[in-house]
Amino acid sequence: MAKPLVRVDFEEVPPMKHYPQRVKETLMNLIDEMSQYSWLFSKTPERDFTRKRKLDFEKTVMSILNLGSRSISNELLDCFKCPARLPSASAFVQQRSKLPSSTMEFLFREFTETSGPNELYRGYRLMAVDGSDLQIATNSGDADSYFPGTEGQKPFNLLHLNAIYDLRSHLYVDVIVEGKHVSNEHKTFTAMVDRSKISSAIVVADRGYESYNNMAHVQEKGWKFLLRVRDSAYGIVSGLKLPDTDVFDMPVNLLLTRKQTNEAKELHKDRNRYRLIPSRRTFDYLPQCSKKSIPMKPYELFFRVVRFKISANTYETIVTNLDRDFFSPSELKNIYAMRWGIETSFRDLKYTVGLLHFHAKKVEYILQEIFARLIMYNFSELITSQVLIQKKNRKYAYKANFSAAVHICRQFFRGNVSPPIVEALIARFLLPVRPGRCRSRKATAKAAISFVYRVA
């Protein structure tokens, strides 16, 4: 009889073991426990993974986690270390078809929640939220992601990845993936905030997330927000009466309502105190329609509007509910600058971990691989972040080369490298930290390469 499925806490792993081994055991224990209840993670519970095969539930999940950017046959050769009785690519496809995409998503969430100590910033988890498009194989059958192309452009498919990223521990905390046609960053933002188990956090976001509804969801969660907003007439601060200076820090206590009675219209003249939320605009904490006979019960939203200088002739405006006595404008500026960490993580996720390469056309299988890449990204970051880099008398400080670290961590996950060697190898491949570097992108001509000369 299978033992109950129990969540493995990271701290339960014996502390005397090497840190990489503890991270690996956390992931392997989760996969093992899921395999004991494989019917919970299968499309047809009464039939799938009931017969003894080369690729059982555990090996199928492991194979998906090991997928890189090469052909399935070559990936299986690496995963199983070139055995005489290697499972075929066809067998792998048949087995993975038994797993819904929610299986890998469940593993991603459990591994993220049970892995590693969380680094705090003044008592808060410091998290950034953003989204990124993923181009997948053209599939006209998926209406949510298919674009037919215009003006001679070939058709294509796009998915949109919405993510919450921990800026201190460098881990993806939560992710929602949607077809580009149906994606809504505001809805996914509020969904991820509402379902989070984190008790205290600061959410940092760019201008695309400015919304009274988003701010209200963060406030109701008991979190803090720091959102960059637009200075134009279309921004949420455009209706406020702001100081006539380049730099300011102004507190605002707004009462939001949908009422349009004569009494309410008179109150709305005080722009820094009352704000009308039209019925067509989403706001989850006010009724969609409000009768005249019902007394006005506005929603109270407190925040600061802060404008600071970032360069000789450039200013940025943010809204935040962080305490004015403890978070000065200069510190808010530094916190917002840290948001760039999620942008660089997208680059590493796509080009280093391999989120640009998939082994399927069906979105369901692609979602399996997306969450598998997210797991391997967090797996590699957990190990790399604990590697000690020796300080020497050098011009620059140095950090681990994440591209090399991911390759080393993959070999460790496959059992080709032992734990102490993993840390030593990562410490050998370093890159200098050069803060403040900035240069424009330069697109250059690139010739097509025949498929005959692809990397094997």
Secondary structure as a PSIPRED ss2 file (coil, helix, strand):
# PSIPRED VFORMAT (PSIPRED V4.0)

   1 M C   1.000  0.000  0.000
   2 A C   1.000  0.000  0.000
   3 K C   1.000  0.000  0.000
   4 P C   1.000  0.000  0.000
   5 L C   1.000  0.000  0.000
   6 V C   1.000  0.000  0.000
   7 R C   1.000  0.000  0.000
   8 V C   1.000  0.000  0.000
   9 D C   1.000  0.000  0.000
  10 F H   0.000  1.000  0.000
  11 E H   0.000  1.000  0.000
  12 E H   0.000  1.000  0.000
  13 V C   1.000  0.000  0.000
  14 P C   1.000  0.000  0.000
  15 P C   1.000  0.000  0.000
  16 M C   1.000  0.000  0.000
  17 K C   1.000  0.000  0.000
  18 H C   1.000  0.000  0.000
  19 Y H   0.000  1.000  0.000
  20 P H   0.000  1.000  0.000
  21 Q H   0.000  1.000  0.000
  22 R H   0.000  1.000  0.000
  23 V H   0.000  1.000  0.000
  24 K H   0.000  1.000  0.000
  25 E H   0.000  1.000  0.000
  26 T H   0.000  1.000  0.000
  27 L H   0.000  1.000  0.000
  28 M H   0.000  1.000  0.000
  29 N H   0.000  1.000  0.000
  30 L H   0.000  1.000  0.000
  31 I H   0.000  1.000  0.000
  32 D H   0.000  1.000  0.000
  33 E H   0.000  1.000  0.000
  34 M H   0.000  1.000  0.000
  35 S H   0.000  1.000  0.000
  36 Q H   0.000  1.000  0.000
  37 Y C   1.000  0.000  0.000
  38 S H   0.000  1.000  0.000
  39 W H   0.000  1.000  0.000
  40 L H   0.000  1.000  0.000
  41 F H   0.000  1.000  0.000
  42 S C   1.000  0.000  0.000
  43 K C   1.000  0.000  0.000
  44 T C   1.000  0.000  0.000
  45 P C   1.000  0.000  0.000
  46 E C   1.000  0.000  0.000
  47 R C   1.000  0.000  0.000
  48 D C   1.000  0.000  0.000
  49 F C   1.000  0.000  0.000
  50 T C   1.000  0.000  0.000
  51 R C   1.000  0.000  0.000
  52 K C   1.000  0.000  0.000
  53 R C   1.000  0.000  0.000
  54 K C   1.000  0.000  0.000
  55 L C   1.000  0.000  0.000
  56 D C   1.000  0.000  0.000
  57 F H   0.000  1.000  0.000
  58 E H   0.000  1.000  0.000
  59 K H   0.000  1.000  0.000
  60 T H   0.000  1.000  0.000
  61 V H   0.000  1.000  0.000
  62 M H   0.000  1.000  0.000
  63 S H   0.000  1.000  0.000
  64 I H   0.000  1.000  0.000
  65 L H   0.000  1.000  0.000
  66 N H   0.000  1.000  0.000
  67 L C   1.000  0.000  0.000
  68 G C   1.000  0.000  0.000
  69 S C   1.000  0.000  0.000
  70 R C   1.000  0.000  0.000
  71 S C   1.000  0.000  0.000
  72 I H   0.000  1.000  0.000
  73 S H   0.000  1.000  0.000
  74 N H   0.000  1.000  0.000
  75 E H   0.000  1.000  0.000
  76 L H   0.000  1.000  0.000
  77 L H   0.000  1.000  0.000
  78 D H   0.000  1.000  0.000
  79 C H   0.000  1.000  0.000
  80 F H   0.000  1.000  0.000
  81 K C   1.000  0.000  0.000
  82 C C   1.000  0.000  0.000
  83 P C   1.000  0.000  0.000
  84 A C   1.000  0.000  0.000
  85 R C   1.000  0.000  0.000
  86 L C   1.000  0.000  0.000
  87 P C   1.000  0.000  0.000
  88 S C   1.000  0.000  0.000
  89 A H   0.000  1.000  0.000
  90 S H   0.000  1.000  0.000
  91 A H   0.000  1.000  0.000
  92 F H   0.000  1.000  0.000
  93 V H   0.000  1.000  0.000
  94 Q H   0.000  1.000  0.000
  95 Q H   0.000  1.000  0.000
  96 R H   0.000  1.000  0.000
  97 S C   1.000  0.000  0.000
  98 K C   1.000  0.000  0.000
  99 L C   1.000  0.000  0.000
 100 P C   1.000  0.000  0.000
 101 S H   0.000  1.000  0.000
 102 S H   0.000  1.000  0.000
 103 T H   0.000  1.000  0.000
 104 M H   0.000  1.000  0.000
 105 E H   0.000  1.000  0.000
 106 F H   0.000  1.000  0.000
 107 L H   0.000  1.000  0.000
 108 F H   0.000  1.000  0.000
 109 R H   0.000  1.000  0.000
 110 E H   0.000  1.000  0.000
 111 F H   0.000  1.000  0.000
 112 T H   0.000  1.000  0.000
 113 E H   0.000  1.000  0.000
 114 T H   0.000  1.000  0.000
 115 S C   1.000  0.000  0.000
 116 G C   1.000  0.000  0.000
 117 P C   1.000  0.000  0.000
 118 N C   1.000  0.000  0.000
 119 E C   1.000  0.000  0.000
 120 L C   1.000  0.000  0.000
 121 Y E   0.000  0.000  1.000
 122 R C   1.000  0.000  0.000
 123 G C   1.000  0.000  0.000
 124 Y E   0.000  0.000  1.000
 125 R E   0.000  0.000  1.000
 126 L E   0.000  0.000  1.000
 127 M E   0.000  0.000  1.000
 128 A E   0.000  0.000  1.000
 129 V E   0.000  0.000  1.000
 130 D E   0.000  0.000  1.000
 131 G E   0.000  0.000  1.000
 132 S E   0.000  0.000  1.000
 133 D E   0.000  0.000  1.000
 134 L E   0.000  0.000  1.000
 135 Q E   0.000  0.000  1.000
 136 I E   0.000  0.000  1.000
 137 A C   1.000  0.000  0.000
 138 T C   1.000  0.000  0.000
 139 N C   1.000  0.000  0.000
 140 S C   1.000  0.000  0.000
 141 G C   1.000  0.000  0.000
 142 D C   1.000  0.000  0.000
 143 A C   1.000  0.000  0.000
 144 D C   1.000  0.000  0.000
 145 S C   1.000  0.000  0.000
 146 Y E   0.000  0.000  1.000
 147 F E   0.000  0.000  1.000
 148 P C   1.000  0.000  0.000
 149 G C   1.000  0.000  0.000
 150 T C   1.000  0.000  0.000
 151 E C   1.000  0.000  0.000
 152 G C   1.000  0.000  0.000
 153 Q C   1.000  0.000  0.000
 154 K C   1.000  0.000  0.000
 155 P C   1.000  0.000  0.000
 156 F E   0.000  0.000  1.000
 157 N E   0.000  0.000  1.000
 158 L E   0.000  0.000  1.000
 159 L E   0.000  0.000  1.000
 160 H E   0.000  0.000  1.000
 161 L E   0.000  0.000  1.000
 162 N E   0.000  0.000  1.000
 163 A E   0.000  0.000  1.000
 164 I E   0.000  0.000  1.000
 165 Y E   0.000  0.000  1.000
 166 D E   0.000  0.000  1.000
 167 L C   1.000  0.000  0.000
 168 R C   1.000  0.000  0.000
 169 S C   1.000  0.000  0.000
 170 H C   1.000  0.000  0.000
 171 L E   0.000  0.000  1.000
 172 Y E   0.000  0.000  1.000
 173 V E   0.000  0.000  1.000
 174 D E   0.000  0.000  1.000
 175 V E   0.000  0.000  1.000
 176 I E   0.000  0.000  1.000
 177 V E   0.000  0.000  1.000
 178 E E   0.000  0.000  1.000
 179 G E   0.000  0.000  1.000
 180 K C   1.000  0.000  0.000
 181 H C   1.000  0.000  0.000
 182 V C   1.000  0.000  0.000
 183 S C   1.000  0.000  0.000
 184 N C   1.000  0.000  0.000
 185 E H   0.000  1.000  0.000
 186 H H   0.000  1.000  0.000
 187 K H   0.000  1.000  0.000
 188 T H   0.000  1.000  0.000
 189 F H   0.000  1.000  0.000
 190 T H   0.000  1.000  0.000
 191 A H   0.000  1.000  0.000
 192 M H   0.000  1.000  0.000
 193 V H   0.000  1.000  0.000
 194 D H   0.000  1.000  0.000
 195 R H   0.000  1.000  0.000
 196 S C   1.000  0.000  0.000
 197 K C   1.000  0.000  0.000
 198 I C   1.000  0.000  0.000
 199 S C   1.000  0.000  0.000
 200 S C   1.000  0.000  0.000
 201 A E   0.000  0.000  1.000
 202 I E   0.000  0.000  1.000
 203 V E   0.000  0.000  1.000
 204 V E   0.000  0.000  1.000
 205 A E   0.000  0.000  1.000
 206 D C   1.000  0.000  0.000
 207 R H   0.000  1.000  0.000
 208 G H   0.000  1.000  0.000
 209 Y H   0.000  1.000  0.000
 210 E C   1.000  0.000  0.000
 211 S C   1.000  0.000  0.000
 212 Y H   0.000  1.000  0.000
 213 N H   0.000  1.000  0.000
 214 N H   0.000  1.000  0.000
 215 M H   0.000  1.000  0.000
 216 A H   0.000  1.000  0.000
 217 H H   0.000  1.000  0.000
 218 V H   0.000  1.000  0.000
 219 Q H   0.000  1.000  0.000
 220 E H   0.000  1.000  0.000
 221 K H   0.000  1.000  0.000
 222 G C   1.000  0.000  0.000
 223 W C   1.000  0.000  0.000
 224 K E   0.000  0.000  1.000
 225 F E   0.000  0.000  1.000
 226 L E   0.000  0.000  1.000
 227 L E   0.000  0.000  1.000
 228 R E   0.000  0.000  1.000
 229 V E   0.000  0.000  1.000
 230 R C   1.000  0.000  0.000
 231 D C   1.000  0.000  0.000
 232 S C   1.000  0.000  0.000
 233 A C   1.000  0.000  0.000
 234 Y C   1.000  0.000  0.000
 235 G C   1.000  0.000  0.000
 236 I C   1.000  0.000  0.000
 237 V C   1.000  0.000  0.000
 238 S C   1.000  0.000  0.000
 239 G C   1.000  0.000  0.000
 240 L C   1.000  0.000  0.000
 241 K C   1.000  0.000  0.000
 242 L C   1.000  0.000  0.000
 243 P C   1.000  0.000  0.000
 244 D C   1.000  0.000  0.000
 245 T C   1.000  0.000  0.000
 246 D C   1.000  0.000  0.000
 247 V C   1.000  0.000  0.000
 248 F E   0.000  0.000  1.000
 249 D E   0.000  0.000  1.000
 250 M E   0.000  0.000  1.000
 251 P E   0.000  0.000  1.000
 252 V E   0.000  0.000  1.000
 253 N E   0.000  0.000  1.000
 254 L E   0.000  0.000  1.000
 255 L E   0.000  0.000  1.000
 256 L E   0.000  0.000  1.000
 257 T E   0.000  0.000  1.000
 258 R C   1.000  0.000  0.000
 259 K C   1.000  0.000  0.000
 260 Q C   1.000  0.000  0.000
 261 T C   1.000  0.000  0.000
 262 N H   0.000  1.000  0.000
 263 E H   0.000  1.000  0.000
 264 A H   0.000  1.000  0.000
 265 K H   0.000  1.000  0.000
 266 E H   0.000  1.000  0.000
 267 L H   0.000  1.000  0.000
 268 H C   1.000  0.000  0.000
 269 K C   1.000  0.000  0.000
 270 D C   1.000  0.000  0.000
 271 R C   1.000  0.000  0.000
 272 N C   1.000  0.000  0.000
 273 R C   1.000  0.000  0.000
 274 Y E   0.000  0.000  1.000
 275 R E   0.000  0.000  1.000
 276 L E   0.000  0.000  1.000
 277 I C   1.000  0.000  0.000
 278 P C   1.000  0.000  0.000
 279 S C   1.000  0.000  0.000
 280 R C   1.000  0.000  0.000
 281 R C   1.000  0.000  0.000
 282 T C   1.000  0.000  0.000
 283 F C   1.000  0.000  0.000
 284 D C   1.000  0.000  0.000
 285 Y C   1.000  0.000  0.000
 286 L C   1.000  0.000  0.000
 287 P C   1.000  0.000  0.000
 288 Q C   1.000  0.000  0.000
 289 C C   1.000  0.000  0.000
 290 S C   1.000  0.000  0.000
 291 K C   1.000  0.000  0.000
 292 K C   1.000  0.000  0.000
 293 S C   1.000  0.000  0.000
 294 I C   1.000  0.000  0.000
 295 P C   1.000  0.000  0.000
 296 M C   1.000  0.000  0.000
 297 K C   1.000  0.000  0.000
 298 P C   1.000  0.000  0.000
 299 Y E   0.000  0.000  1.000
 300 E E   0.000  0.000  1.000
 301 L E   0.000  0.000  1.000
 302 F E   0.000  0.000  1.000
 303 F E   0.000  0.000  1.000
 304 R E   0.000  0.000  1.000
 305 V E   0.000  0.000  1.000
 306 V E   0.000  0.000  1.000
 307 R E   0.000  0.000  1.000
 308 F E   0.000  0.000  1.000
 309 K E   0.000  0.000  1.000
 310 I E   0.000  0.000  1.000
 311 S E   0.000  0.000  1.000
 312 A C   1.000  0.000  0.000
 313 N C   1.000  0.000  0.000
 314 T E   0.000  0.000  1.000
 315 Y E   0.000  0.000  1.000
 316 E E   0.000  0.000  1.000
 317 T E   0.000  0.000  1.000
 318 I E   0.000  0.000  1.000
 319 V E   0.000  0.000  1.000
 320 T E   0.000  0.000  1.000
 321 N C   1.000  0.000  0.000
 322 L C   1.000  0.000  0.000
 323 D C   1.000  0.000  0.000
 324 R C   1.000  0.000  0.000
 325 D C   1.000  0.000  0.000
 326 F C   1.000  0.000  0.000
 327 F C   1.000  0.000  0.000
 328 S C   1.000  0.000  0.000
 329 P H   0.000  1.000  0.000
 330 S H   0.000  1.000  0.000
 331 E H   0.000  1.000  0.000
 332 L H   0.000  1.000  0.000
 333 K H   0.000  1.000  0.000
 334 N H   0.000  1.000  0.000
 335 I H   0.000  1.000  0.000
 336 Y H   0.000  1.000  0.000
 337 A H   0.000  1.000  0.000
 338 M C   1.000  0.000  0.000
 339 R C   1.000  0.000  0.000
 340 W H   0.000  1.000  0.000
 341 G H   0.000  1.000  0.000
 342 I H   0.000  1.000  0.000
 343 E H   0.000  1.000  0.000
 344 T H   0.000  1.000  0.000
 345 S H   0.000  1.000  0.000
 346 F H   0.000  1.000  0.000
 347 R H   0.000  1.000  0.000
 348 D H   0.000  1.000  0.000
 349 L H   0.000  1.000  0.000
 350 K H   0.000  1.000  0.000
 351 Y H   0.000  1.000  0.000
 352 T H   0.000  1.000  0.000
 353 V C   1.000  0.000  0.000
 354 G C   1.000  0.000  0.000
 355 L C   1.000  0.000  0.000
 356 L C   1.000  0.000  0.000
 357 H C   1.000  0.000  0.000
 358 F C   1.000  0.000  0.000
 359 H C   1.000  0.000  0.000
 360 A C   1.000  0.000  0.000
 361 K C   1.000  0.000  0.000
 362 K C   1.000  0.000  0.000
 363 V H   0.000  1.000  0.000
 364 E H   0.000  1.000  0.000
 365 Y H   0.000  1.000  0.000
 366 I H   0.000  1.000  0.000
 367 L H   0.000  1.000  0.000
 368 Q H   0.000  1.000  0.000
 369 E H   0.000  1.000  0.000
 370 I H   0.000  1.000  0.000
 371 F H   0.000  1.000  0.000
 372 A H   0.000  1.000  0.000
 373 R H   0.000  1.000  0.000
 374 L H   0.000  1.000  0.000
 375 I H   0.000  1.000  0.000
 376 M H   0.000  1.000  0.000
 377 Y H   0.000  1.000  0.000
 378 N H   0.000  1.000  0.000
 379 F H   0.000  1.000  0.000
 380 S H   0.000  1.000  0.000
 381 E H   0.000  1.000  0.000
 382 L H   0.000  1.000  0.000
 383 I H   0.000  1.000  0.000
 384 T H   0.000  1.000  0.000
 385 S C   1.000  0.000  0.000
 386 Q C   1.000  0.000  0.000
 387 V C   1.000  0.000  0.000
 388 L C   1.000  0.000  0.000
 389 I C   1.000  0.000  0.000
 390 Q C   1.000  0.000  0.000
 391 K C   1.000  0.000  0.000
 392 K C   1.000  0.000  0.000
 393 N C   1.000  0.000  0.000
 394 R C   1.000  0.000  0.000
 395 K C   1.000  0.000  0.000
 396 Y C   1.000  0.000  0.000
 397 A E   0.000  0.000  1.000
 398 Y E   0.000  0.000  1.000
 399 K E   0.000  0.000  1.000
 400 A E   0.000  0.000  1.000
 401 N C   1.000  0.000  0.000
 402 F H   0.000  1.000  0.000
 403 S H   0.000  1.000  0.000
 404 A H   0.000  1.000  0.000
 405 A H   0.000  1.000  0.000
 406 V H   0.000  1.000  0.000
 407 H H   0.000  1.000  0.000
 408 I H   0.000  1.000  0.000
 409 C H   0.000  1.000  0.000
 410 R H   0.000  1.000  0.000
 411 Q H   0.000  1.000  0.000
 412 F H   0.000  1.000  0.000
 413 F H   0.000  1.000  0.000
 414 R C   1.000  0.000  0.000
 415 G C   1.000  0.000  0.000
 416 N C   1.000  0.000  0.000
 417 V C   1.000  0.000  0.000
 418 S C   1.000  0.000  0.000
 419 P H   0.000  1.000  0.000
 420 P H   0.000  1.000  0.000
 421 I H   0.000  1.000  0.000
 422 V H   0.000  1.000  0.000
 423 E H   0.000  1.000  0.000
 424 A H   0.000  1.000  0.000
 425 L H   0.000  1.000  0.000
 426 I H   0.000  1.000  0.000
 427 A H   0.000  1.000  0.000
 428 R H   0.000  1.000  0.000
 429 F C   1.000  0.000  0.000
 430 L E   0.000  0.000  1.000
 431 L E   0.000  0.000  1.000
 432 P E   0.000  0.000  1.000
 433 V E   0.000  0.000  1.000
 434 R C   1.000  0.000  0.000
 435 P C   1.000  0.000  0.000
 436 G C   1.000  0.000  0.000
 437 R C   1.000  0.000  0.000
 438 C C   1.000  0.000  0.000
 439 R C   1.000  0.000  0.000
 440 S C   1.000  0.000  0.000
 441 R C   1.000  0.000  0.000
 442 K C   1.000  0.000  0.000
 443 A C   1.000  0.000  0.000
 444 T C   1.000  0.000  0.000
 445 A C   1.000  0.000  0.000
 446 K C   1.000  0.000  0.000
 447 A C   1.000  0.000  0.000
 448 A C   1.000  0.000  0.000
 449 I C   1.000  0.000  0.000
 450 S C   1.000  0.000  0.000
 451 F H   0.000  1.000  0.000
 452 V H   0.000  1.000  0.000
 453 Y H   0.000  1.000  0.000
 454 R C   1.000  0.000  0.000
 455 V C   1.000  0.000  0.000
 456 A C   1.000  0.000  0.000
